[in-house]
């Protein structure tokens, strides 16, 4: 018997078979060197769990302490909002944008900390990620 596992736990997930909606926030406050915004799925088989990332990650490094935010955009590609996660028999999720509930932009607040950052972004079913444009700012963007 197999069981679906989702990380992190969210009591608002409503499973429909092996599908559920997840939200990638439009505004993220990230911690350097952390995958803190991760979403993982997996299947429990014979008491063993095999977790898989449900998103791809855009990694970049901030080398100056005066950078406070970064806008990431991908024209015509959904980066934030609500996505339907569908998990296959191996526990691997694919994300599909929920029409009218996503944005092609997201804002990363770095809290003026230099370091390496990893931003979760959806990949297509072939695990390709959209081309993204980064816009760096010294001003705090409003939430």
C-alpha positions as CSV (number, residue, x, y, z in Angstrom):
1,X,0.0,0.0,0.0
2,X,1.2,3.5,-0.9
3,X,0.6,6.8,1.0
4,X,1.0,10.3,-0.3
5,X,3.2,12.6,1.8
6,X,3.4,16.4,1.4
7,X,5.9,18.7,3.1
8,X,5.4,21.1,4.8
9,X,2.2,20.1,6.5
10,X,-0.7,22.4,5.7
11,X,-4.2,21.7,7.1
12,X,-5.8,23.6,4.2
13,X,-4.6,21.2,1.6
14,X,-7.6,19.4,0.1
15,X,-6.6,16.3,-1.7
16,X,-8.6,15.3,-4.8
17,X,-7.1,11.9,-5.6
18,X,-3.4,12.7,-5.9
19,X,-3.9,16.4,-6.7
20,X,-4.1,19.5,-4.4
21,X,-3.6,23.2,-4.7
22,X,-0.4,24.9,-3.4
23,X,0.5,28.6,-3.2
24,X,3.9,30.1,-4.2
25,X,3.8,33.5,-2.5
26,X,4.2,36.6,-4.6
27,X,6.3,38.2,-1.8
28,X,9.0,36.0,-0.2
29,X,11.3,36.8,2.6
30,X,14.3,34.5,2.1
31,X,17.1,33.4,4.4
32,X,20.6,33.0,2.8
33,X,21.6,29.4,2.1
34,X,18.1,28.1,2.8
35,X,15.4,26.2,1.0
36,X,12.9,27.5,3.5
37,X,10.1,28.0,1.0
38,X,10.3,24.4,-0.3
39,X,7.3,22.2,-1.2
40,X,8.0,18.5,-1.2
41,X,6.0,15.4,-2.1
42,X,6.6,11.7,-1.8
43,X,5.1,8.3,-1.6
44,X,5.5,6.0,1.5
45,X,6.1,2.4,0.3
46,X,7.0,-0.3,2.7
47,X,7.7,2.2,5.5
48,X,10.1,4.3,3.4
49,X,9.6,7.8,2.1
50,X,11.2,9.1,-1.0
51,X,10.8,13.0,-1.0
52,X,11.0,15.0,-4.2
53,X,11.0,18.8,-4.7
54,X,7.7,20.0,-6.2
55,X,9.5,23.1,-7.6
56,X,12.6,24.0,-9.4
57,X,15.0,26.5,-7.7
58,X,16.4,29.8,-9.1
59,X,19.7,30.3,-7.3
60,X,21.5,33.6,-7.2
61,X,24.0,35.4,-5.0
62,X,23.8,38.9,-3.5
63,X,27.2,40.2,-2.9
64,X,26.4,43.7,-1.6
65,X,24.7,44.6,1.7
66,X,22.7,47.5,0.3
67,X,20.5,45.2,-1.9
68,X,17.1,45.0,-0.2
69,X,14.8,43.4,-2.7
70,X,14.8,41.6,-6.1
71,X,11.9,41.4,-8.5
72,X,11.9,38.2,-10.6
73,X,9.7,38.2,-13.7
74,X,9.1,35.8,-16.6
75,X,6.9,37.3,-19.2
76,X,3.9,35.0,-19.9
77,X,5.1,32.3,-17.4
78,X,3.5,31.8,-14.0
79,X,6.0,32.3,-11.1
80,X,3.7,32.9,-8.1
81,X,0.1,32.3,-7.1
82,X,-2.0,29.1,-7.0
83,X,-0.9,25.9,-8.7
84,X,-2.4,22.5,-8.9
85,X,0.1,19.9,-7.8
86,X,-0.5,16.4,-9.3
87,X,1.6,13.6,-7.9
88,X,2.5,10.5,-9.9
89,X,3.1,7.0,-8.6
90,X,6.7,7.7,-7.7
91,X,5.8,10.8,-5.6
92,X,6.9,13.3,-8.2
93,X,4.7,16.4,-8.5
94,X,4.0,18.5,-11.5
95,X,2.6,22.0,-11.1
96,X,0.0,23.5,-13.3
97,X,-1.0,27.2,-13.0
98,X,-4.6,27.7,-11.9
99,X,-6.0,30.1,-14.5
100,X,-6.5,33.6,-13.3
101,X,-4.8,32.9,-9.9
102,X,-1.1,33.4,-10.8
103,X,1.4,36.1,-11.6
104,X,4.4,36.2,-13.9
105,X,6.3,38.2,-11.2
106,X,7.5,37.7,-7.6
107,X,9.4,39.8,-5.1
108,X,12.2,38.6,-2.9
109,X,13.1,40.6,0.1
110,X,16.7,39.9,1.2
111,X,16.7,41.9,4.4
112,X,19.9,43.5,3.3
113,X,21.9,40.3,3.8
114,X,24.5,39.3,1.3
115,X,24.5,35.6,0.5
116,X,23.2,32.8,-1.7
117,X,19.5,32.6,-2.2
118,X,17.2,29.9,-3.6
119,X,13.8,30.8,-4.9
120,X,11.2,28.1,-5.6
121,X,9.7,28.5,-9.1
122,X,7.4,26.1,-11.0
123,X,8.9,24.0,-13.7
124,X,6.9,22.5,-16.5
125,X,6.2,18.7,-16.6
126,X,9.6,18.2,-18.4
127,X,11.3,20.0,-15.5
128,X,12.2,23.0,-17.7
129,X,12.2,26.4,-16.0
130,X,11.1,29.6,-17.6
131,X,13.6,32.3,-18.5
132,X,13.6,34.9,-15.8
133,X,14.7,38.5,-15.5
134,X,16.0,39.8,-12.2
135,X,15.5,43.5,-11.2
136,X,17.7,44.5,-8.2
137,X,16.6,47.3,-5.9
138,X,18.1,49.3,-3.0
139,X,14.6,50.4,-1.9
140,X,12.2,48.2,0.0
141,X,9.2,47.3,-2.1
142,X,5.8,47.6,-0.5
143,X,4.1,44.3,0.4
